[in-house]
Amino acid sequence: MTAAVEWLLLTRPGCHLCEEFLQSLSGRLPSQGVHIRTACVDDRAEWKSVYGRRIPVLLDGAGHLLYSADGGEATSLEQLLHVFTTSD
């Protein structure tokens, strides 16, 4: 059994795109194995300067970019979900 994975979703109050992303992501992940925390991108100056115009942004437990609304260097959502939806 693998350890649970924790991801951080950076959002902002009232961000409808962020709410839709979280709902879509939550509905497509297995109920066990992935925990998603949310935080306001404006809570930390570094987050705001790097990701403030890119939300929703999904970071792994080490703070590495997994997904952002603008694409950028992040993994596509489909590639990310593939890891958790394929069986061994």
PAZAPA-4460 file (N, C-alpha, C; in steps of 0.05 Angstrom, whole numbers, plus 32768, in hexadecimal, padded with zeros to 4 digits):
% residues 88
    n_x    n_y    n_z   ca_x   ca_y   ca_z    c_x    c_y    c_z   seq   type   mol
   8011   7FE8   8000   8000   8000   8000   8012   8019   8000     1      M     A
   800C   802C   7FEF   801C   8044   7FED   8011   8059   8001     2      T     A
   8023   806B   8009   801C   8080   801C   800A   8094   800E     3      A     A
   7FFA   80A2   801E   7FE9   80B6   8013   7FF9   80CD   8008     4      A     A
   7FEF   80D9   7FF3   7FFC   80F0   7FE6   7FED   8109   7FEE     5      V     A
   7FFC   811E   7FF4   7FEF   8138   7FFB   7FF5   814D   7FE6     6      E     A
   7FE1   815A   7FDC   7FE4   816F   7FC8   7FD8   8189   7FD4     7      W     A
   7FE2   819F   7FCB   7FD8   81B9   7FD4   7FCD   81C8   7FBC     8      L     A
   7FB4   81D0   7FBE   7FA7   81DF   7FA9   7FA6   81FD   7FB1     9      L     A
   7FB4   820D   7FA2   7FB4   822A   7FA7   7F9C   8236   7F98    10      L     A
   7F8D   8246   7FA6   7F74   8251   7F9C   7F71   826D   7FA7    11      T     A
   7F5A   8278   7FA3   7F52   8292   7FAE   7F34   8291   7FB4    12      R     A
   7F2B   829F   7FC9   7F0E   82A0   7FCE   7EFF   82AA   7FB5    13      P     A
   7EEA   829D   7FAE   7EDA   82A5   7F98   7EE4   829D   7F7D    14      G     A
   7EF9   828D   7F7C   7F04   8284   7F62   7EF4   826C   7F58    15      C     A
   7EE2   8271   7F46   7ED0   825C   7F3C   7EDF   8247   7F2C    16      H     A
   7EF4   824F   7F1E   7F05   823C   7F10   7F12   8229   7F23    17      L     A
   7F1B   8234   7F3A   7F28   8223   7F4F   7F14   8210   7F5B    18      C     A
   7EFC   8219   7F60   7EE7   8207   7F6B   7EE1   81F1   7F58    19      E     A
   7EDE   81F7   7F3F   7ED8   81E3   7F2A   7EEF   81CF   7F28    20      E     A
   7F08   81D9   7F28   7F1F   81C8   7F26   7F1F   81B4   7F3E    21      F     A
   7F1C   81BE   7F56   7F1C   81AD   7F6E   7F06   8198   7F6C    22      L     A
   7EEF   81A0   7F64   7ED8   818D   7F62   7EDF   8177   7F4D    23      Q     A
   7EE9   8180   7F36   7EF0   816D   7F21   7F06   815A   7F2A    24      S     A
   7F1B   8165   7F36   7F31   8155   7F40   7F28   8141   7F55    25      L     A
   7F19   814B   7F69   7F10   8139   7F7E   7EFF   8122   7F74    26      S     A
   7EEF   8128   7F60   7EDD   8114   7F55   7EEC   80FF   7F44    27      G     A
   7F04   8105   7F3C   7F13   80F2   7F2B   7F2A   80E4   7F39    28      R     A
   7F2F   80EA   7F52   7F43   80DD   7F62   7F37   80C7   7F72    29      L     A
   7F47   80B2   7F78   7F3C   809E   7F8A   7F37   80AA   7FA6    30      P     A
   7F24   809E   7FB4   7F1D   80A9   7FCF   7F33   80A6   7FE3    31      S     A
   7F45   8093   7FDF   7F5C   808F   7FF0   7F76   8096   7FE1    32      Q     A
   7F8A   809F   7FEF   7FA4   80A3   7FE3   7FAC   80BF   7FDC    33      G     A
   7F99   80D1   7FD8   7FA0   80ED   7FD2   7F90   80FF   7FE4    34      V     A
   7F9F   8111   7FF1   7F92   8125   8002   7F98   8141   7FF6    35      H     A
   7F83   8150   7FF1   7F87   816B   7FE6   7F80   8180   7FFA    36      I     A
   7F94   8191   8001   7F90   81A8   8012   7F8D   81C0   8000    37      R     A
   7F7F   81D4   800A   7F7C   81ED   7FFB   7F88   8204   800C    38      T     A
   7F92   8217   7FFE   7F9D   822F   800B   7F9A   8247   7FF7    39      A     A
   7F97   825F   8003   7F95   8277   7FF2   7FB0   827E   7FE8    40      C     A
   7FB2   8282   7FCE   7FCC   8289   7FC1   7FD7   82A3   7FCC    41      V     A
   7FC6   82B4   7FD7   7FCE   82CE   7FE2   7FDA   82CC   7FFE    42      D     A
   7FD8   82B5   800B   7FE1   82B1   8027   8000   82B4   8029    43      D     A
   800E   82AE   8014   802B   82B0   8015   8035   82C0   7FFD    44      R     A
   8047   82D2   8003   8051   82E4   7FEE   805D   82D4   7FD6    45      A     A
   806C   82BF   7FDD   8078   82AF   7FC7   8063   82A2   7FB6    46      E     A
   804E   8296   7FC2   8039   828A   7FB2   802C   82A0   7FA0    47      W     A
   8026   82B7   7FAC   8018   82CC   7F9D   8029   82D5   7F85    48      K     A
   8043   82D9   7F89   8054   82E3   7F73   8058   82CE   7F5D    49      S     A
   805A   82B5   7F65   8060   82A0   7F51   8046   8295   7F44    50      V     A
   8031   8291   7F54   8019   8283   7F4B   8000   8295   7F4A    51      Y     A
   8001   82AD   7F53   7FE9   82BE   7F57   7FD8   82C0   7F3E    52      G     A
   7FE3   82C0   7F27   7FD4   82C3   7F0E   7FCF   82A8   7F00    53      R     A
   7FD6   8293   7F0D   7FD5   8278   7F01   7FC1   8265   7F0D    54      R     A
   7FB2   826E   7F21   7FA1   825C   7F30   7F8A   8251   7F1E    55      I     A
   7F81   8239   7F24   7F8A   8228   7F3A   7FA5   821C   7F34    56      P     A
   7FB4   8218   7F4A   7FCF   820C   7F49   7FCF   81F5   7F5D    57      V     A
   7FDA   81DF   7F54   7FDC   81C7   7F64   7FFA   81C1   7F69    58      L     A
   8001   81BF   7F82   801D   81B9   7F8A   801E   819E   7F98    59      L     A
   8035   8190   7F95   8038   8177   7FA4   8041   817D   7FC0    60      D     A
   8045   8169   7FD0   804D   816D   7FEC   8067   817B   7FF0    61      G     A
   8079   817A   7FDB   8092   8188   7FDD   8091   81A4   7FD1    62      A     A
   807A   81AC   7FC8   8077   81C7   7FBC   807C   81C9   7F9F    63      G     A
   807F   81B2   7F91   8084   81B2   7F75   806A   81B5   7F65    64      H     A
   806A   81C4   7F50   8053   81C9   7F40   8049   81B0   7F32    65      L     A
   8030   81A9   7F36   8024   8192   7F28   8011   819B   7F12    66      L     A
   8003   81B1   7F17   7FEF   81BB   7F04   7FEB   81D9   7F09    67      Y     A
   7FE7   81E8   7EF3   7FDE   8203   7EF5   7FCB   8209   7EDE    68      S     A
   7FBA   821D   7EE2   7FA6   8223   7ECE   7FB2   822B   7EB3    69      A     A
   7FCA   8237   7EB4   7FD7   8240   7E9B   7FE9   822A   7E8F    70      D     A
   7FEA   8213   7E9A   7FFA   81FD   7E8F   8017   8200   7E98    71      G     A
   8026   8211   7E8A   8042   8215   7E91   8051   81FB   7E91    72      G     A
   8063   81F7   7EA4   8073   81DF   7EA5   8066   81C9   7EB4    73      E     A
   804E   81CC   7EBD   8040   81B8   7ECD   8038   81A0   7EBD    74      A     A
   8035   818A   7ECB   802A   8172   7EBF   800C   8177   7EB8    75      T     A
   8003   816B   7EA2   7FE7   816E   7E9C   7FD6   815F   7EB1    76      S     A
   7FBE   8168   7EB5   7FAC   815C   7EC8   7FA8   813E   7EC1    77      L     A
   7FA5   8139   7EA7   7FA0   811D   7E9F   7FB8   810B   7EA6    78      E     A
   7FD1   8115   7EA2   7FE8   8105   7EAA   7FE9   8101   7EC8    79      Q     A
   7FE2   8115   7ED6   7FE2   8114   7EF3   7FCE   80FF   7EFD    80      L     A
   7FB6   8100   7EF3   7FA1   80EE   7EFB   7FA7   80D1   7EF3    81      L     A
   7FB5   80CE   7EDD   7FBB   80B3   7ED3   7FC9   80A2   7EE8    82      H     A
   7FDB   80AE   7EF7   7FEA   80A0   7F0C   7FD7   8094   7F20    83      V     A
   7FC1   80A1   7F26   7FAF   8098   7F3B   7F97   8088   7F31    84      F     A
   7F94   8087   7F17   7F7C   8079   7F0D   7F83   805F   7EFE    85      T     A
   7F9D   8059   7EFB   7FA4   8040   7EEE   7FAA   802B   7F04    86      T     A
   7FA2   8013   7EFE   7FA7   7FFE   7F11   7FC1   7FF1   7F0C    87      S     A
   7FCC   7FE4   7F21   7FE6   7FD6   7F1F   7FE3   7FBC   7F0F    88      D     A
***
